[in-house]
Structures are given as structure tokens and as C-alpha cells.
Amino acid sequence: ATVAPASRWRWIRDVTLAVTVLVLGFASVREARDRQAFRLQALESRFERTGLFVRDRLPANAFVVTSWHSGSVRFYGNRQTLVWTALDPAWLERALTFVETRGYEPYLLFERWEEPRFRSRFKGTAVGALDWPPAAEIGAQVRIYRPGDRQKYLAGEMGPTEYAR
């Protein structure tokens, strides 16, 4: 039996389309895997975990100086924030004093990669040195410092860092 020319072209078109869809599908899945799209939930969950840690473990009057986590601290942690990247370098310690006079307890919250940038921006200030251990570390990626702990640490009176997943 012979295949009619129209049927043959339809068959070739359908096979070509199916092969193209499969090749593009495999390429897309490979690209998504290479860009860690399937791990996105795990990678980005630190924002929620950090915000919930702030909510559950920091005092209600905590005022968090942060940058990368400013949204998650406000959304999940329900705490006031100050974005340190918008703060004039000469104003860090004045800002912390201002926050304290308003009845808040200041905290500094960073991704590990933010710490060198913070130190560089606020170089020459006691708090900007970040030369004391953090009060807490979340998932080995996020650190929370309590500026008041610096003097305790220098006097040898500071307690251990709290570690959370």
C-alpha cells in the first residue's frame, strides 16, 4: 500500500514537531537544573527562616539594621528595620543611639557576604568593626549581632552564639 503524499507530509511534520518538543524539553530541564531552579525553594527559604527567627527569638522592641533581609524581617519578623546601605557612614553609631533613645534594642543582621561590605562602609567605628561574635547564626548563612554585646565580649563576659537551622 502506498501512502498518499498529503499523509506523508503530515507524518513528517508530526515527527519533526515531536522531536523538536523533546529536544527543547530536555534542554530546558537541563538549563533549569544548571541554574538551580529546582533548588530555589531551599535556597530562598533562609529569608522566611530568618524572619521567623527574628519574630520568635528577638525581643518585641528589636530594631534590625540590615539590608538583604529588610523585607523578610519586616514581613515575617514584624520588626522595624533600617537599611544600612542607605545610611551615611558617619551616622551608624548616632542612628543606633537614636533607636535606643526611642525604646528599641538594635540588632545587626547580615548575610555572610554582607559583613565585609559593612565593615568597609563603616570602617573606623567601633560597631562597624564587627569584632565580636554574633548573638545568633541561622543556617550558616545569616548572622545577627547585638551591638551591646561588643563591650561584654571585650570584657570577657559574652555568652555563646545561638545556632539555628
Secondary structure, DSSP 8 states (H G I E B T S, - for coil): ----HHHHHHHHHHHHHHHHHHHHHHHHHHHHHHTTGGGHHHHHHHHHHHHHHHHHHS-TTEEEEESTTHHHHHHTT--EEEEGGGS-GGGHHHHHHHHHHTT-EEEEEEETTHHHHHHHHTTTSTGGG--S--SEEETTTEEEE-TTHHHHHHTT-----EEE-
